[in-house]
Amino acid sequence: MSKKTSKVDATRKVYLGILKGGAFFLLFFTLLFLLTKNHSGESAQFNLNEQNGGGEYDIQITNYKESNKIIVDYVFLEDPGFIVVYKIEDLMLGQILGNSKLLFAGEGYFIEIPLIRNTQSGETLFVALHKDNGDGVFGVPEPDEIVIDKNGSIVGVEFVVENESEIVPRM
């Protein structure tokens, strides 16, 4: 093997490494883009500061698949509290499917909320914020107050679990 051939092989290996790395980053950012978009091409996030006229509380959720957990991308709490997932039954908050651990006042990111069962395509859920009553435990022994915005609405997001990992807001 000549020196010229080994330099060519070394150069090829460097270029192949660069191409593989570039392809990886392209694939990664493409997947990231697709996972944060719904089918209409708009970001599937809900900002309650704008929706409910809040300011002290905010929650954002992006797409997720049918699962035994819900991940809240962002939350802002004025007071310590909890994120609670409800099943909507007869247009009312029904069974509690899960709740977060105690969250301190301020911002939180990527909060995983375990559920007592898997979500099902087509079911309507509601993610609501609750203020801690001071004991650090959700609902035991005294209930934790649900957060109401200045317009008298519950601070939360209602959505339908879709088969294609899409959250469809109810307006």
Contacts in CASP RR format, 6 or more apart in sequence:
PFRMAT RR
TARGET T0000
AUTHOR 0000-0000-0000
METHOD contacts of the structure
MODEL  1
MSKKTSKVDATRKVYLGILKGGAFFLLFFTLLFLLTKNHSGESAQFNLNE
QNGGGEYDIQITNYKESNKIIVDYVFLEDPGFIVVYKIEDLMLGQILGNS
KLLFAGEGYFIEIPLIRNTQSGETLFVALHKDNGDGVFGVPEPDEIVIDK
NGSIVGVEFVVENESEIVPRM
35 62 0 8 1.000
35 63 0 8 1.000
36 43 0 8 1.000
36 44 0 8 1.000
36 62 0 8 1.000
36 63 0 8 1.000
37 43 0 8 1.000
37 44 0 8 1.000
37 63 0 8 1.000
38 44 0 8 1.000
38 63 0 8 1.000
38 166 0 8 1.000
38 167 0 8 1.000
39 164 0 8 1.000
39 166 0 8 1.000
43 62 0 8 1.000
44 61 0 8 1.000
44 62 0 8 1.000
44 63 0 8 1.000
44 166 0 8 1.000
44 167 0 8 1.000
45 60 0 8 1.000
45 61 0 8 1.000
45 62 0 8 1.000
45 73 0 8 1.000
46 59 0 8 1.000
46 60 0 8 1.000
46 61 0 8 1.000
46 157 0 8 1.000
46 169 0 8 1.000
47 58 0 8 1.000
47 60 0 8 1.000
48 54 0 8 1.000
48 57 0 8 1.000
48 58 0 8 1.000
48 59 0 8 1.000
48 149 0 8 1.000
48 155 0 8 1.000
48 156 0 8 1.000
48 157 0 8 1.000
49 55 0 8 1.000
49 58 0 8 1.000
52 149 0 8 1.000
52 151 0 8 1.000
52 153 0 8 1.000
52 155 0 8 1.000
52 156 0 8 1.000
53 149 0 8 1.000
53 150 0 8 1.000
53 151 0 8 1.000
54 149 0 8 1.000
54 150 0 8 1.000
54 155 0 8 1.000
55 76 0 8 1.000
56 76 0 8 1.000
56 77 0 8 1.000
56 78 0 8 1.000
57 75 0 8 1.000
57 76 0 8 1.000
57 77 0 8 1.000
57 78 0 8 1.000
57 129 0 8 1.000
57 147 0 8 1.000
57 149 0 8 1.000
57 155 0 8 1.000
58 74 0 8 1.000
58 75 0 8 1.000
58 76 0 8 1.000
59 72 0 8 1.000
59 74 0 8 1.000
59 75 0 8 1.000
59 76 0 8 1.000
59 83 0 8 1.000
59 127 0 8 1.000
59 129 0 8 1.000
59 155 0 8 1.000
59 156 0 8 1.000
59 157 0 8 1.000
60 72 0 8 1.000
60 73 0 8 1.000
60 74 0 8 1.000
60 75 0 8 1.000
61 70 0 8 1.000
61 71 0 8 1.000
61 72 0 8 1.000
61 73 0 8 1.000
61 127 0 8 1.000
61 157 0 8 1.000
61 159 0 8 1.000
61 167 0 8 1.000
62 73 0 8 1.000
62 167 0 8 1.000
63 165 0 8 1.000
63 166 0 8 1.000
63 167 0 8 1.000
64 70 0 8 1.000
64 71 0 8 1.000
64 165 0 8 1.000
64 167 0 8 1.000
65 165 0 8 1.000
66 118 0 8 1.000
66 119 0 8 1.000
66 120 0 8 1.000
66 121 0 8 1.000
66 161 0 8 1.000
66 163 0 8 1.000
66 165 0 8 1.000
67 115 0 8 1.000
67 118 0 8 1.000
67 119 0 8 1.000
68 114 0 8 1.000
68 115 0 8 1.000
68 117 0 8 1.000
68 118 0 8 1.000
68 119 0 8 1.000
69 112 0 8 1.000
69 113 0 8 1.000
69 114 0 8 1.000
69 115 0 8 1.000
70 85 0 8 1.000
70 112 0 8 1.000
70 113 0 8 1.000
70 115 0 8 1.000
70 119 0 8 1.000
70 125 0 8 1.000
70 127 0 8 1.000
71 110 0 8 1.000
71 111 0 8 1.000
71 112 0 8 1.000
71 113 0 8 1.000
72 83 0 8 1.000
72 100 0 8 1.000
72 110 0 8 1.000
72 111 0 8 1.000
72 113 0 8 1.000
72 127 0 8 1.000
73 109 0 8 1.000
73 110 0 8 1.000
74 107 0 8 1.000
74 108 0 8 1.000
74 109 0 8 1.000
75 83 0 8 1.000
75 103 0 8 1.000
75 107 0 8 1.000
75 108 0 8 1.000
75 111 0 8 1.000
75 129 0 8 1.000
76 106 0 8 1.000
76 107 0 8 1.000
76 108 0 8 1.000
77 103 0 8 1.000
77 104 0 8 1.000
77 105 0 8 1.000
77 106 0 8 1.000
77 129 0 8 1.000
78 105 0 8 1.000
78 106 0 8 1.000
79 105 0 8 1.000
79 131 0 8 1.000
79 132 0 8 1.000
80 102 0 8 1.000
80 103 0 8 1.000
80 104 0 8 1.000
80 105 0 8 1.000
80 131 0 8 1.000
80 132 0 8 1.000
80 134 0 8 1.000
80 136 0 8 1.000
81 102 0 8 1.000
81 103 0 8 1.000
81 129 0 8 1.000
81 130 0 8 1.000
81 131 0 8 1.000
81 132 0 8 1.000
81 144 0 8 1.000
82 99 0 8 1.000
82 100 0 8 1.000
82 101 0 8 1.000
82 102 0 8 1.000
82 103 0 8 1.000
82 129 0 8 1.000
82 130 0 8 1.000
82 132 0 8 1.000
82 138 0 8 1.000
82 144 0 8 1.000
83 99 0 8 1.000
83 100 0 8 1.000
83 103 0 8 1.000
83 111 0 8 1.000
83 113 0 8 1.000
83 127 0 8 1.000
83 128 0 8 1.000
83 129 0 8 1.000
83 130 0 8 1.000
84 96 0 8 1.000
84 98 0 8 1.000
84 99 0 8 1.000
84 100 0 8 1.000
84 127 0 8 1.000
84 128 0 8 1.000
84 129 0 8 1.000
84 130 0 8 1.000
84 138 0 8 1.000
84 146 0 8 1.000
85 96 0 8 1.000
85 97 0 8 1.000
85 98 0 8 1.000
85 99 0 8 1.000
85 113 0 8 1.000
85 115 0 8 1.000
85 125 0 8 1.000
85 126 0 8 1.000
85 127 0 8 1.000
86 93 0 8 1.000
86 94 0 8 1.000
86 95 0 8 1.000
86 96 0 8 1.000
86 97 0 8 1.000
86 125 0 8 1.000
86 126 0 8 1.000
86 127 0 8 1.000
86 128 0 8 1.000
87 94 0 8 1.000
87 95 0 8 1.000
87 97 0 8 1.000
87 123 0 8 1.000
87 124 0 8 1.000
87 125 0 8 1.000
87 126 0 8 1.000
88 94 0 8 1.000
88 123 0 8 1.000
88 124 0 8 1.000
88 125 0 8 1.000
88 126 0 8 1.000
88 158 0 8 1.000
89 95 0 8 1.000
93 126 0 8 1.000
93 128 0 8 1.000
93 154 0 8 1.000
97 115 0 8 1.000
97 116 0 8 1.000
97 117 0 8 1.000
97 119 0 8 1.000
97 125 0 8 1.000
98 113 0 8 1.000
98 114 0 8 1.000
98 115 0 8 1.000
98 116 0 8 1.000
99 113 0 8 1.000
99 130 0 8 1.000
99 138 0 8 1.000
100 111 0 8 1.000
100 113 0 8 1.000
102 132 0 8 1.000
102 136 0 8 1.000
102 137 0 8 1.000
102 138 0 8 1.000
103 111 0 8 1.000
113 127 0 8 1.000
119 125 0 8 1.000
119 161 0 8 1.000
120 161 0 8 1.000
121 161 0 8 1.000
121 162 0 8 1.000
121 163 0 8 1.000
122 160 0 8 1.000
122 161 0 8 1.000
122 162 0 8 1.000
122 163 0 8 1.000
123 160 0 8 1.000
123 161 0 8 1.000
124 158 0 8 1.000
124 159 0 8 1.000
124 160 0 8 1.000
124 161 0 8 1.000
124 170 0 8 1.000
125 158 0 8 1.000
125 159 0 8 1.000
125 160 0 8 1.000
125 161 0 8 1.000
126 154 0 8 1.000
126 156 0 8 1.000
126 157 0 8 1.000
126 158 0 8 1.000
126 159 0 8 1.000
127 156 0 8 1.000
127 157 0 8 1.000
127 159 0 8 1.000
128 146 0 8 1.000
128 147 0 8 1.000
128 154 0 8 1.000
128 155 0 8 1.000
128 156 0 8 1.000
129 146 0 8 1.000
129 147 0 8 1.000
129 155 0 8 1.000
129 156 0 8 1.000
130 138 0 8 1.000
130 144 0 8 1.000
130 145 0 8 1.000
130 146 0 8 1.000
130 147 0 8 1.000
131 144 0 8 1.000
131 145 0 8 1.000
131 146 0 8 1.000
131 147 0 8 1.000
132 138 0 8 1.000
132 144 0 8 1.000
133 139 0 8 1.000
133 142 0 8 1.000
133 143 0 8 1.000
133 144 0 8 1.000
133 145 0 8 1.000
135 141 0 8 1.000
135 142 0 8 1.000
138 144 0 8 1.000
146 154 0 8 1.000
146 155 0 8 1.000
147 154 0 8 1.000
147 155 0 8 1.000
147 156 0 8 1.000
148 154 0 8 1.000
148 155 0 8 1.000
149 155 0 8 1.000
157 169 0 8 1.000
158 169 0 8 1.000
158 170 0 8 1.000
159 167 0 8 1.000
159 168 0 8 1.000
159 169 0 8 1.000
159 170 0 8 1.000
160 167 0 8 1.000
160 168 0 8 1.000
160 170 0 8 1.000
161 167 0 8 1.000
162 168 0 8 1.000
END
